[in-house]
Amino acid sequence: MLVEFRERNYNMSMGKGKLSRIYNVSPELIKEVKKEIRSKIPKDLPKILVLDIETAPLESYAWSQWKQNLYDDQIISNWFMLTWSAKWLFGDKVHSGRLTPKEALAEDDFRIVGDLRELLEQADVVIAHNGKRFDIPKINTRMVMHQYKPVKPYQQIDTLLIARKEFGFSSNKLDTLGKMFGVGEKIHTTMALWIGCKRGDDRSLRDMEKYNKQDVLLLEEVYLRMRPFIHSHPNVALFMDADKSVCPTCGSDKLTPAGNYYTATSRFEAYQCECGAISRSRINNYDKDKRKHLIVSIAR
């Protein structure tokens, strides 16, 4: 059962009653399993926020379906935020916000943008799929429109960019990655859901929030599966007050030697963490006297 929980981290967000029915065990055992898993997570990890937002579609007048340049007077209604969902990595709660029917009809996302801003203010690292081109710029746009102040700096992990850079998947969509990894999938929707939200339909707004929450749970699982391969991952060790070497990707001190890592002029000890990520020491272990005799190629 512990193995199953480690492979399905969104279990940590589900209640012990529901989980006890799924695994056909007692709620008390579920509680103990969760406690054991949390005990193995480093306590001083940075605050990593898994995030996703949903926005209303832009409405406009157009003469064709293809290659349109829209002028201001062709736009009937601009986009705005409908819902947001977020959870702290390995946390047991999915936070979210959605517009009320009245707010949706007025295209007024001031309240939910403010609530999301308060959460972002606490984050050290933010994970989003296509976050650098969509989620974060969209959030910043709504914040400046409502005259909110910028939040403190945080680092970003964009799982879409990582999928493109580190792998060769046939599709880099979150839904496709979740299915390929066997960790879940998005809730099926149609454009009717977005139209219903814009019209202020309460059921549509509730369904959008549910859809948004599932995206966050799925994103966490996809991120964790890809995490050992992320060469540009923020160094979580910088946030930790550790008195020994820890994995810069996950913060664990369960490191095993993995040979040497070589550059043109240096040699470093390499390590592999229990999470799978490979890292190296910052100390050059190549003999100082031997370095004097090294000859390197000239870059052209």
Buried (B, 14 or more C-beta within 10 A) or exposed (E): EEEEBEBBBBBBBBEBEEBBEEBEBEBEBBEEBBEEBEEEEBEEBBBBBBBBBBBBBEEBEEEEEEEEEEEEEEEEEEBBBBBBBBBBBBBEEBBBBBBBBEBBEEBBBBEBBBEBBEBBEEBBBBBBBBBEEBBBEBBBBBBEEBEBEEBEEBBBBBBBBBBEEEEEEEEBBBBBBBBEBEBBBBBEBEEEBBBBBBEBBBEBBEBBBBBBBBBBBBBBBBBBBBBBBBEEBBBBBEBBEEEEBBBBBBBBBEBEEBEBBEEEEBBBBBBBBEBEBBBBBEEBEBEEEEEEEEEEEEEE
